[in-house]
Amino acid sequence: MSQAKFILKHLENTRRRSLMLWRSLPPSQFHWRPDPKAQSAAEMIRHVLAADHGWMQIIRGADMRGYQSPWADLAIESLDQELEIAREHRQAFLDQISHYSDPELSESLVYHPGVPEAKILGDYLLRTAYHESVHAGQFLTYLRLMEVPRPNIWD
């Protein structure tokens, strides 16, 4: 299996588990937050989904000064709306990864704003899945605090 296929499989499985969690959230709890300073469940979902657009800009070497998310001026209405907005950005991100060769993934450097050292592209892409996984753990805690049954994502 190529490195790109391995990374894509990992990203797809990570997203599949996130979707299981997000879909278990009752719509009445979409804007719930554990305290006034924390992200709401909806804001966390948007943060994870919007990250794909940001990752895409970074791996393409875009200047991130003044970066504007496509979600910046949109109200958070529903999970379905968030997923619909995210669909094209997610697909573009996955398509970009699918075109990388093993040497590109092993040798190309990525410069993430605010991080002093460059990362190898393949490592960086795996870190994007880790970002989503951290938020999945956080979301599980939210569900527990809401006393919402948590799906078994550990297949």
Backbone bond lengths (Angstrom), bond angles and torsions (degrees), N, CA, C in turn:
res aa  C-N    CA-C-N  psi(-1)  N-CA   C-N-CA  omega(-1)  CA-C   N-CA-C  phi
1 M - - - 1.459 - - 1.527 108.00 -
2 S 1.318 115.68 134.37 1.462 119.69 178.45 1.530 109.41 -69.45
3 Q 1.321 114.72 160.32 1.471 119.22 177.23 1.527 110.86 -61.07
4 A 1.325 116.63 -39.60 1.466 119.81 -179.49 1.526 110.35 -61.69
5 K 1.320 117.16 -45.06 1.472 120.12 179.37 1.524 110.71 -63.62
6 F 1.321 117.13 -39.75 1.458 120.86 178.38 1.537 110.48 -62.18
7 I 1.325 116.52 -46.51 1.473 120.86 -179.95 1.522 110.25 -64.27
8 L 1.320 117.42 -42.78 1.469 120.65 178.88 1.525 111.31 -61.94
9 K 1.309 116.68 -42.32 1.467 120.73 178.49 1.529 110.20 -61.59
10 H 1.318 116.13 -42.09 1.469 120.83 179.11 1.532 110.90 -64.66
11 L 1.321 116.68 -45.10 1.463 120.50 178.71 1.532 111.61 -63.70
12 E 1.321 116.75 -41.05 1.463 120.45 179.98 1.526 111.45 -65.78
13 N 1.335 117.37 -40.82 1.462 120.16 178.11 1.520 111.95 -68.30
14 T 1.310 116.45 -35.91 1.459 119.89 176.91 1.523 109.90 -64.48
15 R 1.325 117.31 -45.10 1.466 120.92 179.88 1.534 110.90 -66.64
16 R 1.321 117.47 -38.73 1.463 120.43 178.17 1.524 110.46 -57.49
17 R 1.306 116.58 -42.11 1.467 120.18 179.59 1.533 110.99 -69.50
18 S 1.325 116.99 -39.51 1.468 119.68 176.59 1.526 110.28 -60.30
19 L 1.325 116.62 -44.01 1.465 119.87 179.87 1.527 111.59 -61.38
20 M 1.321 116.81 -37.91 1.471 119.33 176.55 1.526 110.36 -59.32
21 L 1.317 115.54 -43.22 1.475 120.30 179.69 1.519 110.92 -66.43
22 W 1.314 116.30 -50.40 1.463 120.65 -176.12 1.523 111.59 -61.78
23 R 1.325 116.30 -38.00 1.471 119.62 -179.29 1.523 112.56 -73.43
24 S 1.303 117.15 -15.96 1.470 119.82 177.92 1.535 111.90 -81.57
25 L 1.322 116.27 -10.57 1.461 121.54 -178.60 1.529 110.28 -76.76
26 P 1.322 118.36 120.86 1.472 118.94 176.17 1.533 109.89 -62.84
27 P 1.329 118.01 137.93 1.467 120.68 179.81 1.533 112.48 -52.57
28 S 1.304 117.54 -31.56 1.469 120.73 -179.98 1.529 112.17 -66.60
29 Q 1.319 117.00 -16.26 1.468 122.02 -178.44 1.532 112.18 -106.17
30 F 1.316 117.26 5.94 1.464 121.79 -174.26 1.525 112.61 -55.04
31 H 1.315 118.12 -37.34 1.469 121.32 -177.30 1.533 112.71 -101.88
32 W 1.345 116.51 13.72 1.466 121.17 178.82 1.521 110.03 -65.99
33 R 1.332 115.48 144.30 1.468 121.42 174.22 1.518 107.88 -141.14
34 P 1.331 117.48 147.03 1.464 120.10 -177.10 1.524 114.21 -70.82
35 D 1.325 116.13 -25.29 1.470 120.63 176.15 1.525 107.55 -158.07
36 P 1.313 117.68 165.22 1.472 120.13 -174.05 1.532 115.23 -60.39
37 K 1.325 118.60 -24.09 1.465 120.75 -177.78 1.530 113.58 -93.07
38 A 1.324 117.33 -9.38 1.469 121.66 -177.28 1.526 111.25 -85.29
39 Q 1.316 115.38 157.27 1.459 119.61 172.05 1.522 108.60 -65.17
40 S 1.320 115.83 146.36 1.465 119.34 170.90 1.531 107.91 -75.28
41 A 1.322 116.49 166.81 1.468 120.15 175.46 1.525 109.48 -56.61
42 A 1.330 116.81 -43.87 1.465 121.56 179.65 1.530 111.32 -62.39
43 E 1.303 117.19 -42.93 1.470 120.44 179.78 1.522 111.24 -64.92
44 M 1.323 117.03 -36.55 1.460 119.83 178.25 1.533 110.60 -66.50
45 I 1.331 116.27 -42.81 1.461 119.83 177.56 1.523 109.62 -59.90
46 R 1.311 116.91 -47.42 1.472 120.22 179.46 1.526 110.58 -60.51
47 H 1.300 117.27 -42.85 1.464 121.62 179.61 1.529 110.60 -56.41
48 V 1.318 116.77 -45.96 1.470 120.57 -179.76 1.529 110.41 -66.79
49 L 1.316 116.75 -46.30 1.468 119.92 -178.71 1.529 111.88 -65.44
50 A 1.307 117.30 -42.42 1.462 121.38 -178.16 1.527 111.70 -68.53
51 A 1.309 116.80 -23.81 1.468 119.93 -179.26 1.525 111.73 -59.42
52 D 1.345 117.92 -33.15 1.469 119.68 179.85 1.528 111.39 -56.31
53 H 1.323 116.51 -40.79 1.470 119.99 178.63 1.524 109.99 -64.30
54 G 1.313 116.68 -44.45 1.462 120.86 178.57 1.520 112.47 -63.33
55 W 1.347 116.38 -44.11 1.482 119.33 179.23 1.528 109.14 -59.25
56 M 1.333 115.83 -42.33 1.462 120.43 -178.46 1.526 110.50 -59.42
57 Q 1.319 116.90 -44.18 1.464 120.18 179.06 1.526 110.31 -62.08
58 I 1.324 116.07 -42.64 1.468 120.76 -177.66 1.526 111.61 -65.65
59 I 1.337 117.58 -46.84 1.473 118.36 -177.57 1.524 111.62 -69.17
60 R 1.314 117.17 -21.75 1.473 120.34 175.13 1.527 112.15 -85.76
61 G 1.335 116.88 -3.14 1.457 120.69 176.78 1.511 115.05 80.80
62 A 1.329 117.24 21.45 1.470 120.65 -179.64 1.528 110.82 -67.40
63 D 1.292 115.34 151.62 1.463 122.02 173.72 1.528 107.15 -74.60
64 M 1.312 117.32 115.96 1.462 121.54 -174.24 1.524 113.13 -90.46
65 R 1.336 117.01 -0.47 1.464 118.47 175.21 1.519 108.11 -64.67
66 G 1.296 117.58 127.38 1.448 121.31 -179.34 1.518 113.33 76.68
67 Y 1.328 117.26 18.09 1.463 121.40 -179.78 1.526 110.53 -54.79
68 Q 1.313 115.90 135.19 1.464 122.36 178.11 1.523 108.16 -123.63
69 S 1.311 117.25 120.07 1.458 122.20 177.38 1.527 110.16 -70.81
70 P 1.330 117.84 143.50 1.463 120.30 175.13 1.538 112.87 -61.02
71 W 1.320 116.92 -17.13 1.461 122.36 -179.51 1.527 112.49 -90.81
72 A 1.311 118.15 -5.81 1.468 122.38 -168.33 1.521 114.81 -50.04
73 D 1.300 118.39 -41.31 1.469 120.83 -174.94 1.518 113.75 -106.68
74 L 1.329 116.98 13.65 1.466 120.54 -176.67 1.527 111.53 -101.57
75 A 1.314 115.76 135.14 1.463 120.80 174.80 1.529 108.48 -70.49
76 I 1.324 115.26 148.37 1.458 120.64 176.99 1.525 107.37 -90.16
77 E 1.324 115.69 111.38 1.467 121.04 -173.52 1.522 113.49 -105.67
78 S 1.342 116.65 -49.81 1.461 120.08 -175.02 1.522 109.76 -157.96
79 L 1.324 115.29 162.63 1.456 120.05 176.63 1.529 110.07 -61.62
80 D 1.316 117.84 -44.38 1.465 120.49 -179.51 1.525 111.44 -58.55
81 Q 1.319 117.16 -41.38 1.463 120.52 178.39 1.524 110.27 -63.70
82 E 1.311 116.84 -44.88 1.466 120.50 179.92 1.522 111.01 -60.77
83 L 1.332 116.54 -43.22 1.462 120.47 179.98 1.528 111.42 -66.30
84 E 1.313 116.80 -36.90 1.464 120.61 178.68 1.532 110.73 -65.52
85 I 1.313 116.91 -44.71 1.471 120.78 178.77 1.530 109.87 -62.44
86 A 1.316 116.16 -38.08 1.462 121.41 -175.22 1.523 113.75 -76.53
87 R 1.319 117.18 -23.00 1.471 121.18 -170.48 1.538 112.62 -50.79
88 E 1.310 118.33 -52.83 1.466 119.87 -175.57 1.529 111.92 -66.87
89 H 1.331 116.98 -34.69 1.467 120.22 -179.53 1.531 110.63 -70.80
90 R 1.327 115.97 -39.66 1.458 120.41 177.92 1.522 109.50 -63.52
91 Q 1.322 116.31 -46.47 1.461 120.00 -177.92 1.526 111.03 -63.43
92 A 1.313 117.59 -41.27 1.464 120.85 178.25 1.530 110.83 -62.29
93 F 1.333 116.42 -40.91 1.463 121.34 178.61 1.533 110.28 -62.82
94 L 1.327 117.14 -48.03 1.466 120.66 -179.87 1.533 110.84 -65.72
95 D 1.326 117.22 -39.85 1.466 120.20 178.03 1.523 111.19 -62.08
96 Q 1.323 116.53 -41.46 1.464 120.37 178.52 1.529 110.18 -59.43
97 I 1.310 116.71 -45.90 1.469 120.98 -179.48 1.523 110.80 -62.25
98 S 1.327 116.87 -39.14 1.465 120.62 -176.24 1.529 112.27 -63.00
99 H 1.315 117.61 -21.07 1.461 121.15 -177.98 1.530 113.80 -90.16
100 Y 1.313 117.25 -6.05 1.468 119.03 -179.78 1.525 110.97 -78.85
101 S 1.324 115.19 140.21 1.468 121.13 175.17 1.526 108.73 -86.74
102 D 1.313 115.98 164.66 1.463 119.79 176.59 1.532 111.58 -57.08
103 P 1.356 119.08 -45.03 1.470 117.99 177.69 1.537 112.97 -60.77
104 E 1.333 117.52 -39.42 1.467 119.52 178.09 1.522 110.80 -61.97
105 L 1.321 117.04 -43.61 1.463 120.87 -178.89 1.525 112.35 -68.48
106 S 1.328 116.33 -27.01 1.468 120.86 -178.17 1.521 114.04 -92.14
107 E 1.341 117.23 -18.90 1.458 119.43 -171.84 1.521 114.99 -122.78
108 S 1.322 118.00 -26.11 1.471 120.41 -177.57 1.521 109.88 -71.25
109 L 1.330 114.78 144.74 1.463 120.60 -179.63 1.519 110.67 -104.92
110 V 1.324 114.63 145.47 1.461 122.29 178.09 1.517 107.32 -121.06
111 Y 1.302 115.20 134.58 1.464 121.33 178.94 1.524 108.34 -111.64
112 H 1.310 115.60 110.11 1.465 121.61 179.58 1.523 108.41 -93.13
113 P 1.328 117.54 130.45 1.471 119.72 -179.58 1.528 110.96 -57.02
114 G 1.286 115.79 134.97 1.462 120.37 177.25 1.517 114.31 84.82
115 V 1.321 117.85 -3.80 1.468 121.88 178.01 1.522 106.59 -111.04
116 P 1.326 117.55 120.87 1.465 119.35 -171.42 1.524 115.68 -67.89
117 E 1.321 118.91 -27.52 1.459 117.75 -177.11 1.524 111.54 -113.30
118 A 1.322 114.84 144.27 1.460 121.29 178.71 1.524 109.42 -68.46
119 K 1.315 115.51 153.52 1.464 122.32 177.29 1.524 108.60 -117.50
120 I 1.322 115.39 150.03 1.462 120.59 172.20 1.529 106.81 -67.94
121 L 1.323 117.70 138.11 1.459 122.50 -174.45 1.527 113.03 -52.24
122 G 1.331 118.46 -49.14 1.468 120.45 -179.42 1.516 111.90 -59.92
123 D 1.326 116.77 -41.93 1.468 121.58 177.66 1.527 110.07 -64.17
124 Y 1.305 116.45 -42.52 1.459 120.57 -179.56 1.525 110.44 -60.69
125 L 1.326 116.67 -44.48 1.462 120.08 -179.32 1.527 111.27 -63.36
126 L 1.316 117.73 -37.46 1.469 119.78 175.86 1.527 111.05 -66.96
127 R 1.321 116.85 -32.01 1.466 120.19 176.70 1.531 111.67 -65.75
128 T 1.337 117.19 -28.14 1.466 118.81 177.12 1.526 110.07 -65.30
129 A 1.323 116.35 -37.14 1.470 119.99 176.58 1.521 109.97 -67.95
130 Y 1.320 117.06 -36.66 1.457 119.96 178.21 1.533 109.98 -63.07
131 H 1.310 116.98 -40.79 1.467 121.45 177.30 1.531 109.68 -55.42
132 E 1.332 115.75 -48.95 1.460 119.68 -179.84 1.523 111.05 -64.70
133 S 1.318 117.34 -37.66 1.469 121.17 179.99 1.525 111.60 -65.14
134 V 1.319 116.54 -39.28 1.470 119.60 177.06 1.529 109.68 -59.37
135 H 1.328 115.97 -44.13 1.464 118.97 179.40 1.531 111.88 -69.62
136 A 1.325 117.84 -28.14 1.469 119.93 174.74 1.529 109.37 -63.67
137 G 1.319 116.75 -42.36 1.465 119.67 176.72 1.515 111.36 -63.19
138 Q 1.307 116.23 -41.35 1.464 120.94 177.39 1.526 109.95 -62.87
139 F 1.328 116.90 -41.10 1.461 121.11 -179.41 1.529 110.75 -66.10
140 L 1.326 117.19 -37.69 1.469 120.25 175.36 1.529 110.55 -58.71
141 T 1.307 116.74 -39.73 1.460 120.64 177.13 1.523 110.77 -64.60
142 Y 1.322 116.58 -42.16 1.466 120.14 176.88 1.532 109.99 -57.56
143 L 1.333 116.33 -47.76 1.466 119.55 -179.48 1.530 111.10 -60.53
144 R 1.311 115.82 -40.64 1.478 120.21 178.60 1.534 109.75 -62.35
145 L 1.321 117.19 -45.44 1.467 120.59 -179.74 1.529 112.05 -64.78
146 M 1.337 116.51 -32.01 1.469 121.18 177.54 1.528 111.68 -79.32
147 E 1.325 115.78 -8.71 1.461 122.35 -175.06 1.527 111.82 61.50
148 V 1.324 114.41 39.24 1.462 122.54 176.23 1.527 107.21 -97.81
149 P 1.332 118.49 134.74 1.472 119.58 177.41 1.538 110.41 -56.80
150 R 1.310 115.63 133.38 1.454 120.92 -177.89 1.537 109.82 -96.86
151 P 1.324 116.94 131.95 1.472 118.89 179.09 1.522 110.70 -70.48
152 N 1.311 115.77 155.06 1.456 120.90 176.29 1.519 107.76 -84.29
153 I 1.309 116.22 104.27 1.470 120.90 -178.79 1.527 111.47 -96.73
154 W 1.303 117.51 3.08 1.475 121.94 -172.72 1.519 111.55 -96.05
155 D 1.322 117.57 59.78 1.464 119.72 178.81 1.508 111.28 -87.25
